[in-house]
Amino acid sequence: MKVLVTGHAGFIGFHTAKRLLERGDSVVGFDNVNDYYDPAIKEARLKLLERTAAETQSDYLSIRANLADQQAVAECFNEHHFDRVIHLAAQAGVRYSLENPHSYVESNLIGFTNVLEACRYAEIAHLTYASTSSVYGANTRMPFSEHEGANHPLQFYAATKKANEMMAHSYSHLFSLPTTGLRFFTVYGPWGRPDMALFKFTKSILADEPIQVFNHGHHTRDFTYVDDIVEGIIRASDHIATPNLEWNSDSPDPATSNAPFRLFNIGNNDPVTISTYIEAIEEALGKKAVKDLLPLQLGDVPDTYADSSELEKAVGYKPSTPVFQGVANFVRWYRDYYSLDKCSLNKPIDPLSETPGSLD
């Protein structure tokens, strides 16, 4: 198939595009490669995608443009006929949304509108897009289920992703555009984002610097390894959303519709405390952390826990990578990506070189 992957220079988008190329699909990537975090790692991911395409002899094209640019999006769809669209581009980060809400409007709302419109007119067979576990917000009944309401997000980032789900439903209803939203639960792994806890903790522990541990390490997260996320994304993309013939408007199910619309949780279904997560990093590094214990931050959700049974039922897949294994994989990649023995932690080595323990 020919697949458009938006955000292919990003963490999850890169892994998704790489897996599609490895199975022989043609991939067009669309990304503005912005500087929300160091673009160097994004450039390294793009180089690796080029190498993967060459090795697998798969068609690959990278487009550098902003999804908020309606003309650029329209030209992309006019030039290519896509069998599937996997929309993973977004302004990420919970705390950054407290400082720069307008960037979330541009990327997550305007950009997504442009994708929906382009999919509508191109009559795309299936749009799969990223949502987030953060939409559950003030919900406290665990594990989180797609069949319960998620109407009280606690951050603007989560509010924009909830809006994406509602926008997708309107296009599914009005134009019969099949859409599937995936609520990701704290994704981590090799090639991860430098602004996330795993990356920051690893760097600080190696540098003998204290790490900030909010809520005194008591809050829990359903950490989900990136390979598990990607497998779920691709299986969901292959499984085109259809109307739920048993949907009842008197007691509407939020996860389905009488339109071709679905929402799925995709989480490890095995939450651990942040303290346990730090223990996994310490074990992989062979080094103890110096902890600065702090109260819960504004906008933080104390706990997340995914009920992923609907995804398993629909596509026959459930995330399964244990946190200690996934963290060890990340630390091995981190040591290979950064030349720790002869330069600072901020200077990357060539990620395409043959280095011991490399995952690629």
C-alpha positions, -999 to +999 in steps of 0.1 A: +000+000+000+009+037-002+007+053+032+010+089+043+026+092+077+025+127+092+051+135+118+075+109+104+105+128+119+090+124+154+094+096+178+063+074+171+060+086+135+096+075+127+091+040+141+058+037+123+073+048+089+102+025+094+080-006+101+059+002+071+090+004+048+103-029+063+071-047+053+073-033+018+048-004+018+054+028+000+057+057+025+053+094+021+063+113+052+051+148+060+068+168+088+079+204+094+109+192+115+104+220+140+127+229+170+103+220+198+132+198+208+167+194+193+162+188+155+194+168+153+177+137+165+149+143+140+174+146+112+191+114+124+157+096+123+151+108+087+185+095+076+177+061+090+144+061+072+163+068+039+187+039+047+158+016+055+140+025+022+172+017+003+178-016+021+142-027+016+139-012-019+107+005-008+094+038-022+099+066+003+095+104+000+099+129+028+080+162+025+091+191+047+061+213+053+036+225+079+003+208+082-012+241+091-004+252+055-036+242+037-021+245+002+009+223+011-014+196+024-037+198-006-007+196-030+005+165-012-028+147-016-033+159-052+001+145-061-002+111-044-030+086-041-029+072-006-044+039+004-041+048+041-033+080+061-017+076+096-017+110+113+009+112+141+020+148+137+011+170+167+024+196+191+033+173+219+040+179+256+017+185+285+036+212+303+045+231+272+008+237+265+007+259+297+032+283+281+024+281+243-013+272+238-013+288+203+011+263+189-013+235+199-041+253+180-020+256+149-007+220+149-034+200+166-065+218+154-058+237+122-034+210+110-059+182+118-086+201+100-065+202+069-058+165+071-095+157+075-105+179+046-078+164+024-089+128+033-125+138+026-119+150-009-093+122-017-118+096-005-092+080+017-101+044+027-090+049+063-076+076+085-059+065+117-048+092+141-031+097+174-050+107+205-038+104+241-046+089+275-045+125+288-081+129+275-093+109+305-081+139+327-102+140+359-115+104+355-104+082+384-122+049+376-094+024+366-086+010+342-097+037+317-122+024+292-131+039+258-167+032+266-168+057+294-169+095+289-137+115+287-150+150+290-128+166+317-093+169+303-069+187+327-045+203+302-050+223+269-029+196+251-054+170+261-083+192+252-070+196+216-067+158+213-102+153+226-113+179+200-095+158+174-117+128+183-149+149+180-137+164+147-130+130+133-164+117+143-181+146+125-162+137+092-171+100+097-207+110+101-210+137+074-187+122+047-185+085+056-147+089+062-135+058+082-115+071+112-098+053+141-084+072+170-057+056+192-053+068+228-016+063+235-005+056+271+030+071+279+051+058+250+088+053+256+117+035+239+148+040+216+148+072+196+125+088+221+118+124+227+145+143+247+119+163+266+104+131+282+112+117+316+131+086+305+155+107+283+160+134+310+164+109+339+190+089+320+210+119+310+209+134+346+218+101+363+248+096+341+259+132+348+255+128+386+228+154+385+196+152+406+164+143+389+131+160+397+106+134+409+071+149+411+044+137+434+072+121+454+073+093+428+039+080+439+019+085+407+016+057+382+018+054+344+009+027+320+042+029+302+039+014+267+069+004+247+072+020+212+073-013+193+040-023+209+025+011+200+036+008+164+023-028+160-011-015+173-011+015+150-004-006+119-029-033+128-055-006+135-048+011+102-052-022+083-085-028+101-108-002+085-134+013+109-170+004+102-203+015+117-214-002+149-248-017+138-258-020+175-251+016+184-279+031+203-285+069+203-305+067+236-273+054+254-245+064+230-212+045+232-184+071+231-160+046+215-181+037+185-209+052+163-234+045+136-208+061+114-174+044+105-157+057+137-137+039+164-116+048+194-091+025+210-069+026+241-034+013+234-015+008+267+005-019+284-023-027+308+003-029+336+009+005+353+039+010+375+049+039+398+074+065+387+096+052+415+096+017+399+103+033+365+134+050+380+145+017+395+144+002+360+166+031+347+190+026+376+193-011+370+200-006+333+226+021+340+241+003+370+240+036+388+217+052+415+198+084+410+199+114+432+162+124+436+147+158+442+113+148+455+086+174+446+048+178+448+024+170+419+027+195+391-001+217+377-020+198+351-005+164+359-028+133+360-019+112+391-025+078+375-031+062+341-042+026+334-054+013+301-081-013+294-068-024+260-093-053+256-112-036+227-080-033+206-071-069+213-106-080+203-106-059+171-071-066+158-058-095+178-029-076+195-021-065+230+011-046+241+033-069+262+068-055+267+077-053+304+090-019+316+124-033+328+130-048+294+119-017+275+139+007+296+170-015+292+165-013+254+163+024+256+195+027+277+214+005+253+203+027+224+212+059+244+247+046+251+251+039+214+237+072+202+258+093+225+296+089+227+297+087+264+333+076+266+349+105+247+325+134+245+297+152+264+262+138+267+250+166+244+270+155+213+256+126+193+277+102+173+267+091+139+235+071+145+239+052+112+274+039+121+278+003+132+280+005+169+279-023+195+244-030+208+226-009+182+190-018+177+190-009+140 
